[in-house]
Amino acid sequence: MKVKNVIGMGLAVFAFTACNEKVEQKLKTVYEQEQRNKETFTATDKYGPLKVRVGEFVGESKIKPWSSWWYPLSEKTLFYKPRGGASPLEKYDYYAGKKFNSVFEAALVEERDLYRANEVGWAGLCHAWAIASVLHPEPNKTKTVNGVKFTVGDQKALLLKTYEKATGISDIMIGHRFNGDRKDDYDDIYPDQFHKLVQNHLVENQTPFLMDYDPRFPVWTVPVYKVKFQISKIDESSAKVAAWVTFASPHVDDMSFVGTKRVMKGYHYILKGSWSNGSLNVTDGEWIEESKHDHPDYLISFPNTIERGSFNDQIKPEIVDTILK
């Protein structure tokens, strides 16, 4: 079962259901487009025109996302514990069955319907983790609920499962996913639209956002919580920008890791427009240097409007919340 076959409800969910630490080098084909489509101006349509000034500007979210393992679909971790004990979903089944005097089979459903040993290496719950890490306090200690002991890793795993089928993403996605088709625009998200959303979220409103940081077909969704812009004037119609964004990573060595594993990436681009009263009124942008090939694919606004859901019909967010409460 490939992710695209499981989801079936459209790109809005599949678009960012993945994460992996290794960059796949095989997908290098870039299709040039002669002209930007009007649909690429999504951030300025939503948040207003972009204006920048020369100088250094820093923004940081009031919410600091936490790190968690991202549970690849090719792993058995959620439903099977090889060294004895119980897996997160086995504990969930026992707890829910005892609490509600009914039979729950989340572990069985996960193994039978969702686990795929041969799934692509980058498919997993990275998107669910990114959402949960900015909307929920971090589970940070082992707890026993109704006689069942849940580690930090157990609690995070259950929370992530309640966001794997999150709906409403298409309404807050800025940019378009690159699928590798000839019609796809590799340069999208364009740097002026990237800059506008980051400026709006981190500099002006201290709010985190989500980002797929690979412009190619594989998807790595991460929560971004800090930025530093360095802006310099080039000429009467352009400015050069170095943007350093900081985000939490899901590549932890311990599934019960507590805290934020920090990663920083730098992007370089030119903003184009006209200067007036010390500000550049931006109308376009161009990725430069290494960022021509390594820039974000798309961004997702602060996801507080999405609705939770799981592809495992045995997992109920309201039951998971009684464990986390």
Phi and psi in degrees as GROMACS dihedral restraints (atoms count N, CA, C in turn):
[ dihedral_restraints ]
;  ai    aj    ak    al  type     phi  dphi    fc
    3     4     5     6     1   -85.5    20    10
    4     5     6     7     1   156.0    20    10
    6     7     8     9     1   -56.0    20    10
    7     8     9    10     1   -41.7    20    10
    9    10    11    12     1   -66.2    20    10
   10    11    12    13     1   -24.0    20    10
   12    13    14    15     1   -83.0    20    10
   13    14    15    16     1   -30.7    20    10
   15    16    17    18     1   -68.9    20    10
   16    17    18    19     1   -44.1    20    10
   18    19    20    21     1   -77.0    20    10
   19    20    21    22     1   -50.5    20    10
   21    22    23    24     1    56.5    20    10
   22    23    24    25     1    -9.8    20    10
   24    25    26    27     1   -96.0    20    10
   25    26    27    28     1     1.2    20    10
   27    28    29    30     1   123.1    20    10
   28    29    30    31     1   174.8    20    10
   30    31    32    33     1   -65.3    20    10
   31    32    33    34     1   -27.1    20    10
   33    34    35    36     1   -55.1    20    10
   34    35    36    37     1   -35.7    20    10
   36    37    38    39     1   -92.3    20    10
   37    38    39    40     1   -47.9    20    10
   39    40    41    42     1   -62.8    20    10
   40    41    42    43     1   -29.1    20    10
   42    43    44    45     1   -51.4    20    10
   43    44    45    46     1   -30.4    20    10
   45    46    47    48     1  -135.1    20    10
   46    47    48    49     1    31.8    20    10
   48    49    50    51     1   -89.1    20    10
   49    50    51    52     1    61.3    20    10
   51    52    53    54     1  -164.4    20    10
   52    53    54    55     1   163.2    20    10
   54    55    56    57     1  -171.5    20    10
   55    56    57    58     1   142.6    20    10
   57    58    59    60     1  -163.1    20    10
   58    59    60    61     1   149.0    20    10
   60    61    62    63     1   -82.9    20    10
   61    62    63    64     1   -31.4    20    10
   63    64    65    66     1   -86.5    20    10
   64    65    66    67     1   133.7    20    10
   66    67    68    69     1   -82.3    20    10
   67    68    69    70     1   125.7    20    10
   69    70    71    72     1   -78.3    20    10
   70    71    72    73     1   122.2    20    10
   72    73    74    75     1   -88.3    20    10
   73    74    75    76     1    -8.5    20    10
   75    76    77    78     1   -74.6    20    10
   76    77    78    79     1   -26.7    20    10
   78    79    80    81     1   -93.8    20    10
   79    80    81    82     1    87.0    20    10
   81    82    83    84     1  -118.5    20    10
   82    83    84    85     1     1.1    20    10
   84    85    86    87     1   -72.0    20    10
   85    86    87    88     1   125.9    20    10
   87    88    89    90     1  -117.8    20    10
   88    89    90    91     1   127.1    20    10
   90    91    92    93     1  -103.3    20    10
   91    92    93    94     1   116.1    20    10
   93    94    95    96     1   -78.5    20    10
   94    95    96    97     1   141.8    20    10
   96    97    98    99     1  -116.2    20    10
   97    98    99   100     1   138.5    20    10
   99   100   101   102     1   -71.5    20    10
  100   101   102   103     1   -29.0    20    10
  102   103   104   105     1  -147.7    20    10
  103   104   105   106     1   143.7    20    10
  105   106   107   108     1   -71.9    20    10
  106   107   108   109     1   139.0    20    10
  108   109   110   111     1   -80.3    20    10
  109   110   111   112     1   146.9    20    10
  111   112   113   114     1   -57.6    20    10
  112   113   114   115     1   -27.0    20    10
  114   115   116   117     1   -69.9    20    10
  115   116   117   118     1   -10.3    20    10
  117   118   119   120     1   -81.5    20    10
  118   119   120   121     1    -7.4    20    10
  120   121   122   123     1   -95.8    20    10
  121   122   123   124     1    45.9    20    10
  123   124   125   126     1   -73.9    20    10
  124   125   126   127     1   -35.9    20    10
  126   127   128   129     1   -71.3    20    10
  127   128   129   130     1   -43.5    20    10
  129   130   131   132     1   -72.0    20    10
  130   131   132   133     1   -28.8    20    10
  132   133   134   135     1   -64.3    20    10
  133   134   135   136     1   -37.0    20    10
  135   136   137   138     1   -84.8    20    10
  136   137   138   139     1   -39.0    20    10
  138   139   140   141     1  -111.9    20    10
  139   140   141   142     1    -4.3    20    10
  141   142   143   144     1   101.4    20    10
  142   143   144   145     1   171.4    20    10
  144   145   146   147     1   -59.6    20    10
  145   146   147   148     1   151.3    20    10
  147   148   149   150     1   -96.9    20    10
  148   149   150   151     1   128.0    20    10
  150   151   152   153     1  -128.0    20    10
  151   152   153   154     1   136.9    20    10
  153   154   155   156     1  -131.1    20    10
  154   155   156   157     1   156.8    20    10
  156   157   158   159     1  -124.4    20    10
  157   158   159   160     1   160.4    20    10
  159   160   161   162     1   -71.2    20    10
  160   161   162   163     1   139.6    20    10
  162   163   164   165     1   138.9    20    10
  163   164   165   166     1  -171.2    20    10
  165   166   167   168     1  -111.3    20    10
  166   167   168   169     1   130.8    20    10
  168   169   170   171     1  -132.4    20    10
  169   170   171   172     1   134.6    20    10
  171   172   173   174     1  -123.4    20    10
  172   173   174   175     1   139.2    20    10
  174   175   176   177     1  -137.7    20    10
  175   176   177   178     1   143.6    20    10
  177   178   179   180     1  -144.3    20    10
  178   179   180   181     1   137.4    20    10
  180   181   182   183     1   -70.7    20    10
  181   182   183   184     1   146.6    20    10
  183   184   185   186     1   -71.3    20    10
  184   185   186   187     1   -22.0    20    10
  186   187   188   189     1   -99.9    20    10
  187   188   189   190     1   125.4    20    10
  189   190   191   192     1  -104.4    20    10
  190   191   192   193     1   114.5    20    10
  192   193   194   195     1   -66.8    20    10
  193   194   195   196     1   154.6    20    10
  195   196   197   198     1  -108.5    20    10
  196   197   198   199     1   156.8    20    10
  198   199   200   201     1   -91.4    20    10
  199   200   201   202     1   156.5    20    10
  201   202   203   204     1  -160.3    20    10
  202   203   204   205     1   154.8    20    10
  204   205   206   207     1   -63.4    20    10
  205   206   207   208     1   149.8    20    10
  207   208   209   210     1  -104.5    20    10
  208   209   210   211     1     1.9    20    10
  210   211   212   213     1    50.0    20    10
  211   212   213   214     1    76.9    20    10
  213   214   215   216     1   -57.4    20    10
  214   215   216   217     1   146.2    20    10
  216   217   218   219     1   -67.3    20    10
  217   218   219   220     1   -15.5    20    10
  219   220   221   222     1   -89.1    20    10
  220   221   222   223     1     0.1    20    10
  222   223   224   225     1  -100.4    20    10
  223   224   225   226     1   152.6    20    10
  225   226   227   228     1   -95.3    20    10
  226   227   228   229     1     3.3    20    10
  228   229   230   231     1   -51.5    20    10
  229   230   231   232     1   -38.6    20    10
  231   232   233   234     1   -68.6    20    10
  232   233   234   235     1   -32.0    20    10
  234   235   236   237     1  -119.9    20    10
  235   236   237   238     1    -2.1    20    10
  237   238   239   240     1  -143.1    20    10
  238   239   240   241     1   132.5    20    10
  240   241   242   243     1  -121.3    20    10
  241   242   243   244     1   104.7    20    10
  243   244   245   246     1   -66.2    20    10
  244   245   246   247     1   -24.6    20    10
  246   247   248   249     1  -100.7    20    10
  247   248   249   250     1    25.7    20    10
  249   250   251   252     1    92.3    20    10
  250   251   252   253     1   174.2    20    10
  252   253   254   255     1    81.8    20    10
  253   254   255   256     1  -161.0    20    10
  255   256   257   258     1  -127.8    20    10
  256   257   258   259     1   146.6    20    10
  258   259   260   261     1   -79.3    20    10
  259   260   261   262     1   168.2    20    10
  261   262   263   264     1   -55.1    20    10
  262   263   264   265     1   -42.7    20    10
  264   265   266   267     1   -76.5    20    10
  265   266   267   268     1   -28.8    20    10
  267   268   269   270     1   -67.2    20    10
  268   269   270   271     1   -39.2    20    10
  270   271   272   273     1   -65.8    20    10
  271   272   273   274     1   -40.9    20    10
  273   274   275   276     1   -59.8    20    10
  274   275   276   277     1   -46.0    20    10
  276   277   278   279     1   -59.7    20    10
  277   278   279   280     1   -44.7    20    10
  279   280   281   282     1   -66.0    20    10
  280   281   282   283     1   -46.0    20    10
  282   283   284   285     1   -62.2    20    10
  283   284   285   286     1   -51.0    20    10
  285   286   287   288     1   -64.5    20    10
  286   287   288   289     1   -39.9    20    10
  288   289   290   291     1   -64.4    20    10
  289   290   291   292     1   -39.9    20    10
  291   292   293   294     1   -70.6    20    10
  292   293   294   295     1   -41.2    20    10
  294   295   296   297     1   -70.9    20    10
  295   296   297   298     1   -37.4    20    10
  297   298   299   300     1  -110.8    20    10
  298   299   300   301     1     8.1    20    10
  300   301   302   303     1    51.9    20    10
  301   302   303   304     1    50.4    20    10
  303   304   305   306     1  -147.7    20    10
  304   305   306   307     1   173.7    20    10
  306   307   308   309     1  -100.5    20    10
  307   308   309   310     1   125.9    20    10
  309   310   311   312     1  -118.7    20    10
  310   311   312   313     1   138.8    20    10
  312   313   314   315     1  -131.4    20    10
  313   314   315   316     1    47.0    20    10
  315   316   317   318     1   -62.7    20    10
  316   317   318   319     1   -40.4    20    10
  318   319   320   321     1   -63.9    20    10
  319   320   321   322     1   -42.5    20    10
  321   322   323   324     1   -64.6    20    10
  322   323   324   325     1   -45.4    20    10
  324   325   326   327     1   -62.4    20    10
  325   326   327   328     1   -40.6    20    10
  327   328   329   330     1   -61.1    20    10
  328   329   330   331     1   -46.7    20    10
  330   331   332   333     1   -69.3    20    10
  331   332   333   334     1   -41.4    20    10
  333   334   335   336     1   -76.3    20    10
  334   335   336   337     1   -40.1    20    10
  336   337   338   339     1  -110.4    20    10
  337   338   339   340     1   -23.8    20    10
  339   340   341   342     1  -115.9    20    10
  340   341   342   343     1   -30.5    20    10
  342   343   344   345     1   -69.9    20    10
  343   344   345   346     1   135.0    20    10
  345   346   347   348     1  -140.2    20    10
  346   347   348   349     1   108.7    20    10
  348   349   350   351     1   -61.7    20    10
  349   350   351   352     1   -29.8    20    10
  351   352   353   354     1  -103.5    20    10
  352   353   354   355     1    17.9    20    10
  354   355   356   357     1   -65.0    20    10
  355   356   357   358     1   155.4    20    10
  357   358   359   360     1   -58.1    20    10
  358   359   360   361     1   146.0    20    10
  360   361   362   363     1   -63.5    20    10
  361   362   363   364     1   -20.7    20    10
  363   364   365   366     1   -96.2    20    10
  364   365   366   367     1     1.3    20    10
  366   367   368   369     1   -86.6    20    10
  367   368   369   370     1   131.1    20    10
  369   370   371   372     1  -176.6    20    10
  370   371   372   373     1  -153.9    20    10
  372   373   374   375     1  -104.4    20    10
  373   374   375   376     1    30.1    20    10
  375   376   377   378     1   -59.8    20    10
  376   377   378   379     1   -41.1    20    10
  378   379   380   381     1   -64.3    20    10
  379   380   381   382     1   -41.0    20    10
  381   382   383   384     1   -65.8    20    10
  382   383   384   385     1   -41.4    20    10
  384   385   386   387     1   -62.2    20    10
  385   386   387   388     1   -45.1    20    10
  387   388   389   390     1   -58.7    20    10
  388   389   390   391     1   -42.1    20    10
  390   391   392   393     1   -66.6    20    10
  391   392   393   394     1   -50.9    20    10
  393   394   395   396     1   -60.4    20    10
  394   395   396   397     1   -35.4    20    10
  396   397   398   399     1   -68.8    20    10
  397   398   399   400     1   -19.0    20    10
  399   400   401   402     1  -105.5    20    10
  400   401   402   403     1   -12.1    20    10
  402   403   404   405     1  -105.8    20    10
  403   404   405   406     1   -17.6    20    10
  405   406   407   408     1  -126.6    20    10
  406   407   408   409     1   145.5    20    10
  408   409   410   411     1   -60.4    20    10
  409   410   411   412     1   148.6    20    10
  411   412   413   414     1   -74.0    20    10
  412   413   414   415     1   126.8    20    10
  414   415   416   417     1   -61.6    20    10
  415   416   417   418     1   122.3    20    10
  417   418   419   420     1  -128.5    20    10
  418   419   420   421     1     8.3    20    10
  420   421   422   423     1  -156.8    20    10
  421   422   423   424     1   152.1    20    10
  423   424   425   426     1   -65.5    20    10
  424   425   426   427     1   141.0    20    10
  426   427   428   429     1  -140.6    20    10
  427   428   429   430     1   150.5    20    10
  429   430   431   432     1  -111.6    20    10
  430   431   432   433     1   121.4    20    10
  432   433   434   435     1  -122.4    20    10
  433   434   435   436     1   121.5    20    10
  435   436   437   438     1    50.8    20    10
  436   437   438   439     1    39.9    20    10
  438   439   440   441     1    84.1    20    10
  439   440   441   442     1    -0.3    20    10
  441   442   443   444     1  -107.9    20    10
  442   443   444   445     1   128.0    20    10
  444   445   446   447     1   -91.0    20    10
  445   446   447   448     1   118.7    20    10
  447   448   449   450     1  -111.6    20    10
  448   449   450   451     1   118.1    20    10
  450   451   452   453     1   -72.9    20    10
  451   452   453   454     1   171.4    20    10
  453   454   455   456     1   -58.3    20    10
  454   455   456   457     1   -41.6    20    10
  456   457   458   459     1   -63.4    20    10
  457   458   459   460     1   -39.4    20    10
  459   460   461   462     1   -60.5    20    10
  460   461   462   463     1   -46.8    20    10
  462   463   464   465     1   -65.2    20    10
  463   464   465   466     1   -42.2    20    10
  465   466   467   468     1   -66.0    20    10
  466   467   468   469     1   -40.3    20    10
  468   469   470   471     1   -60.4    20    10
  469   470   471   472     1   -45.1    20    10
  471   472   473   474     1   -66.0    20    10
  472   473   474   475     1   -40.3    20    10
  474   475   476   477     1   -63.6    20    10
  475   476   477   478     1   -43.2    20    10
  477   478   479   480     1   -62.0    20    10
  478   479   480   481     1   -38.0    20    10
  480   481   482   483     1   -63.6    20    10
  481   482   483   484     1   -24.7    20    10
  483   484   485   486     1   -80.0    20    10
  484   485   486   487     1    -4.4    20    10
  486   487   488   489     1  -118.3    20    10
  487   488   489   490     1     2.9    20    10
  489   490   491   492     1   -69.5    20    10
  490   491   492   493     1   -21.6    20    10
  492   493   494   495     1  -115.2    20    10
  493   494   495   496     1    37.8    20    10
  495   496   497   498     1   -60.9    20    10
  496   497   498   499     1   135.7    20    10
  498   499   500   501     1  -114.7    20    10
  499   500   501   502     1   155.0    20    10
  501   502   503   504     1   100.3    20    10
  502   503   504   505     1     4.0    20    10
  504   505   506   507     1   -66.0    20    10
  505   506   507   508     1   -37.5    20    10
  507   508   509   510     1   -59.7    20    10
  508   509   510   511     1   -26.5    20    10
  510   511   512   513     1   -74.3    20    10
  511   512   513   514     1   -20.2    20    10
  513   514   515   516     1  -121.0    20    10
  514   515   516   517     1    10.8    20    10
  516   517   518   519     1   -84.6    20    10
  517   518   519   520     1   131.6    20    10
  519   520   521   522     1  -113.4    20    10
  520   521   522   523     1   114.9    20    10
  522   523   524   525     1   102.1    20    10
  523   524   525   526     1   174.6    20    10
  525   526   527   528     1  -125.5    20    10
  526   527   528   529     1   143.0    20    10
  528   529   530   531     1   -68.9    20    10
  529   530   531   532     1   137.6    20    10
  531   532   533   534     1   -84.9    20    10
  532   533   534   535     1   115.4    20    10
  534   535   536   537     1   -99.5    20    10
  535   536   537   538     1    -3.4    20    10
  537   538   539   540     1    88.6    20    10
  538   539   540   541     1     6.0    20    10
  540   541   542   543     1   -79.9    20    10
  541   542   543   544     1   155.8    20    10
  543   544   545   546     1   -61.2    20    10
  544   545   546   547     1   -30.3    20    10
  546   547   548   549     1   -79.3    20    10
  547   548   549   550     1   -12.3    20    10
  549   550   551   552     1   -70.2    20    10
  550   551   552   553     1   147.7    20    10
  552   553   554   555     1  -101.8    20    10
  553   554   555   556     1   106.9    20    10
  555   556   557   558     1   -64.7    20    10
  556   557   558   559     1   -31.5    20    10
  558   559   560   561     1   -74.5    20    10
  559   560   561   562     1   -18.4    20    10
  561   562   563   564     1   -78.4    20    10
  562   563   564   565     1   127.2    20    10
  564   565   566   567     1   -81.7    20    10
  565   566   567   568     1   134.3    20    10
  567   568   569   570     1   -74.0    20    10
  568   569   570   571     1   151.5    20    10
  570   571   572   573     1   -62.2    20    10
  571   572   573   574     1   -30.4    20    10
  573   574   575   576     1   -67.9    20    10
  574   575   576   577     1   -35.6    20    10
  576   577   578   579     1   -73.9    20    10
  577   578   579   580     1   -38.3    20    10
  579   580   581   582     1   -57.4    20    10
  580   581   582   583     1   -49.2    20    10
  582   583   584   585     1   -61.5    20    10
  583   584   585   586     1   -41.4    20    10
  585   586   587   588     1   -63.1    20    10
  586   587   588   589     1   -46.0    20    10
  588   589   590   591     1   -66.8    20    10
  589   590   591   592     1   -43.2    20    10
  591   592   593   594     1   -63.3    20    10
  592   593   594   595     1   -42.7    20    10
  594   595   596   597     1   -60.8    20    10
  595   596   597   598     1   -45.4    20    10
  597   598   599   600     1   -62.8    20    10
  598   599   600   601     1   -45.5    20    10
  600   601   602   603     1   -77.1    20    10
  601   602   603   604     1   -56.9    20    10
  603   604   605   606     1   -86.1    20    10
  604   605   606   607     1   -42.1    20    10
  606   607   608   609     1   -79.4    20    10
  607   608   609   610     1   -45.4    20    10
  609   610   611   612     1   -90.3    20    10
  610   611   612   613     1   -34.1    20    10
  612   613   614   615     1  -121.5    20    10
  613   614   615   616     1    -1.2    20    10
  615   616   617   618     1    51.9    20    10
  616   617   618   619     1    45.0    20    10
  618   619   620   621     1  -120.6    20    10
  619   620   621   622     1   135.6    20    10
  621   622   623   624     1   -74.9    20    10
  622   623   624   625     1   166.5    20    10
  624   625   626   627     1  -145.3    20    10
  625   626   627   628     1   172.5    20    10
  627   628   629   630     1  -109.8    20    10
  628   629   630   631     1   151.7    20    10
  630   631   632   633     1  -145.4    20    10
  631   632   633   634     1   134.2    20    10
  633   634   635   636     1   -91.0    20    10
  634   635   636   637     1   110.9    20    10
  636   637   638   639     1   -88.8    20    10
  637   638   639   640     1     4.8    20    10
  639   640   641   642     1  -114.3    20    10
  640   641   642   643     1   124.9    20    10
  642   643   644   645     1   -78.3    20    10
  643   644   645   646     1    -4.5    20    10
  645   646   647   648     1   -93.1    20    10
  646   647   648   649     1  -166.9    20    10
  648   649   650   651     1   -64.3    20    10
  649   650   651   652     1   -44.4    20    10
  651   652   653   654     1   -61.1    20    10
  652   653   654   655     1   153.7    20    10
  654   655   656   657     1  -122.2    20    10
  655   656   657   658     1   130.4    20    10
  657   658   659   660     1  -126.7    20    10
  658   659   660   661     1   101.5    20    10
  660   661   662   663     1   -96.1    20    10
  661   662   663   664     1   126.9    20    10
  663   664   665   666     1  -136.1    20    10
  664   665   666   667     1   153.9    20    10
  666   667   668   669     1   -90.4    20    10
  667   668   669   670     1   124.6    20    10
  669   670   671   672     1   -99.4    20    10
  670   671   672   673     1   133.5    20    10
  672   673   674   675     1  -132.0    20    10
  673   674   675   676     1    -0.2    20    10
  675   676   677   678     1  -152.3    20    10
  676   677   678   679     1   147.1    20    10
  678   679   680   681     1  -146.2    20    10
  679   680   681   682     1   149.5    20    10
  681   682   683   684     1  -131.5    20    10
  682   683   684   685     1   121.2    20    10
  684   685   686   687     1  -100.9    20    10
  685   686   687   688     1   135.3    20    10
  687   688   689   690     1  -120.2    20    10
  688   689   690   691     1   112.4    20    10
  690   691   692   693     1  -118.2    20    10
  691   692   693   694     1   129.3    20    10
  693   694   695   696     1  -132.2    20    10
  694   695   696   697     1   148.1    20    10
  696   697   698   699     1   -81.4    20    10
  697   698   699   700     1   134.7    20    10
  699   700   701   702     1   -95.9    20    10
  700   701   702   703     1   -55.3    20    10
  702   703   704   705     1  -154.7    20    10
  703   704   705   706     1  -163.1    20    10
  705   706   707   708     1   -74.5    20    10
  706   707   708   709     1    -0.7    20    10
  708   709   710   711     1  -135.4    20    10
  709   710   711   712     1    11.7    20    10
  711   712   713   714     1  -158.3    20    10
  712   713   714   715     1   161.6    20    10
  714   715   716   717     1  -140.9    20    10
  715   716   717   718     1   150.4    20    10
  717   718   719   720     1  -104.3    20    10
  718   719   720   721     1   138.1    20    10
  720   721   722   723     1  -129.2    20    10
  721   722   723   724     1   136.2    20    10
  723   724   725   726     1  -113.3    20    10
  724   725   726   727     1   121.5    20    10
  726   727   728   729     1  -117.5    20    10
  727   728   729   730     1   124.3    20    10
  729   730   731   732     1  -112.6    20    10
  730   731   732   733     1   112.6    20    10
  732   733   734   735     1  -108.3    20    10
  733   734   735   736     1   142.9    20    10
  735   736   737   738     1  -116.2    20    10
  736   737   738   739     1   132.1    20    10
  738   739   740   741     1  -139.5    20    10
  739   740   741   742     1   164.3    20    10
  741   742   743   744     1   -82.6    20    10
  742   743   744   745     1   147.9    20    10
  744   745   746   747     1  -109.8    20    10
  745   746   747   748     1   146.1    20    10
  747   748   749   750     1   -94.3    20    10
  748   749   750   751     1     4.6    20    10
  750   751   752   753     1   -92.3    20    10
  751   752   753   754     1    73.5    20    10
  753   754   755   756     1  -101.4    20    10
  754   755   756   757     1   152.8    20    10
  756   757   758   759     1   -83.7    20    10
  757   758   759   760     1   -21.9    20    10
  759   760   761   762     1  -124.0    20    10
  760   761   762   763     1   126.9    20    10
  762   763   764   765     1   -65.4    20    10
  763   764   765   766     1   -17.6    20    10
  765   766   767   768     1  -101.2    20    10
  766   767   768   769     1    22.7    20    10
  768   769   770   771     1   -56.9    20    10
  769   770   771   772     1   138.2    20    10
  771   772   773   774     1  -120.5    20    10
  772   773   774   775     1   132.2    20    10
  774   775   776   777     1   118.9    20    10
  775   776   777   778     1  -161.9    20    10
  777   778   779   780     1  -123.2    20    10
  778   779   780   781     1   117.9    20    10
  780   781   782   783     1   -87.2    20    10
  781   782   783   784     1   112.9    20    10
  783   784   785   786     1   -91.9    20    10
  784   785   786   787     1   139.6    20    10
  786   787   788   789     1  -133.5    20    10
  787   788   789   790     1   141.4    20    10
  789   790   791   792     1  -122.1    20    10
  790   791   792   793     1   136.3    20    10
  792   793   794   795     1  -126.9    20    10
  793   794   795   796     1   145.5    20    10
  795   796   797   798     1  -111.6    20    10
  796   797   798   799     1   139.9    20    10
  798   799   800   801     1  -127.2    20    10
  799   800   801   802     1   143.6    20    10
  801   802   803   804     1  -126.3    20    10
  802   803   804   805     1   135.9    20    10
  804   805   806   807     1  -160.1    20    10
  805   806   807   808     1   167.1    20    10
  807   808   809   810     1  -112.8    20    10
  808   809   810   811     1   132.8    20    10
  810   811   812   813     1  -102.8    20    10
  811   812   813   814     1   138.4    20    10
  813   814   815   816     1  -121.7    20    10
  814   815   816   817     1   147.3    20    10
  816   817   818   819     1   166.9    20    10
  817   818   819   820     1  -138.6    20    10
  819   820   821   822     1  -139.7    20    10
  820   821   822   823     1   139.4    20    10
  822   823   824   825     1   -84.4    20    10
  823   824   825   826     1   140.0    20    10
  825   826   827   828     1  -153.4    20    10
  826   827   828   829     1   121.3    20    10
  828   829   830   831     1    54.3    20    10
  829   830   831   832     1    40.6    20    10
  831   832   833   834     1    85.1    20    10
  832   833   834   835     1     0.9    20    10
  834   835   836   837     1  -120.6    20    10
  835   836   837   838     1   144.7    20    10
  837   838   839   840     1   -94.6    20    10
  838   839   840   841     1   118.4    20    10
  840   841   842   843     1   -83.7    20    10
  841   842   843   844     1   104.7    20    10
  843   844   845   846     1   -85.1    20    10
  844   845   846   847     1   135.0    20    10
  846   847   848   849     1  -124.8    20    10
  847   848   849   850     1   -10.1    20    10
  849   850   851   852     1  -161.7    20    10
  850   851   852   853     1   173.2    20    10
  852   853   854   855     1  -160.4    20    10
  853   854   855   856     1   159.3    20    10
  855   856   857   858     1  -144.4    20    10
  856   857   858   859     1   128.8    20    10
  858   859   860   861     1   -71.2    20    10
  859   860   861   862     1   140.7    20    10
  861   862   863   864     1  -130.7    20    10
  862   863   864   865     1   168.9    20    10
  864   865   866   867     1    53.9    20    10
  865   866   867   868     1  -139.4    20    10
  867   868   869   870     1   -65.7    20    10
  868   869   870   871     1   -21.7    20    10
  870   871   872   873     1   -70.8    20    10
  871   872   873   874     1   -11.1    20    10
  873   874   875   876     1   -60.5    20    10
  874   875   876   877     1   -32.3    20    10
  876   877   878   879     1  -109.4    20    10
  877   878   879   880     1   -21.9    20    10
  879   880   881   882     1  -125.2    20    10
  880   881   882   883     1    91.4    20    10
  882   883   884   885     1  -146.7    20    10
  883   884   885   886     1   168.2    20    10
  885   886   887   888     1   -62.5    20    10
  886   887   888   889     1   149.5    20    10
  888   889   890   891     1   -84.3    20    10
  889   890   891   892     1   -49.2    20    10
  891   892   893   894     1  -158.1    20    10
  892   893   894   895     1   164.8    20    10
  894   895   896   897     1  -120.8    20    10
  895   896   897   898     1   159.1    20    10
  897   898   899   900     1  -130.3    20    10
  898   899   900   901     1   122.8    20    10
  900   901   902   903     1   -58.8    20    10
  901   902   903   904     1   163.4    20    10
  903   904   905   906     1   -46.2    20    10
  904   905   906   907     1   119.3    20    10
  906   907   908   909     1   -86.7    20    10
  907   908   909   910     1    40.2    20    10
  909   910   911   912     1   -77.3    20    10
  910   911   912   913     1    -1.5    20    10
  912   913   914   915     1  -103.5    20    10
  913   914   915   916     1    -1.2    20    10
  915   916   917   918     1   -78.1    20    10
  916   917   918   919     1   161.2    20    10
  918   919   920   921     1  -111.0    20    10
  919   920   921   922     1   136.9    20    10
  921   922   923   924     1   -74.7    20    10
  922   923   924   925     1   156.9    20    10
  924   925   926   927     1  -179.8    20    10
  925   926   927   928     1   157.5    20    10
  927   928   929   930     1  -128.7    20    10
  928   929   930   931     1   146.5    20    10
  930   931   932   933     1   -74.2    20    10
  931   932   933   934     1   -14.6    20    10
  933   934   935   936     1   -92.6    20    10
  934   935   936   937     1   107.1    20    10
  936   937   938   939     1   -70.2    20    10
  937   938   939   940     1    -5.1    20    10
  939   940   941   942     1   -86.3    20    10
  940   941   942   943     1   -13.8    20    10
  942   943   944   945     1   -96.1    20    10
  943   944   945   946     1   117.6    20    10
  945   946   947   948     1  -110.7    20    10
  946   947   948   949     1   123.7    20    10
  948   949   950   951     1   -53.9    20    10
  949   950   951   952     1   -37.0    20    10
  951   952   953   954     1   -68.0    20    10
  952   953   954   955     1   -29.4    20    10
  954   955   956   957     1   -75.1    20    10
  955   956   957   958     1   -43.3    20    10
  957   958   959   960     1   -58.5    20    10
  958   959   960   961     1   -38.9    20    10
  960   961   962   963     1   -64.8    20    10
  961   962   963   964     1   -29.7    20    10
  963   964   965   966     1   -68.8    20    10
  964   965   966   967     1   -24.3    20    10
  966   967   968   969     1   -79.3    20    10
  967   968   969   970     1   -41.3    20    10
  969   970   971   972     1   -79.5    20    10
  970   971   972   973     1   -21.2    20    10
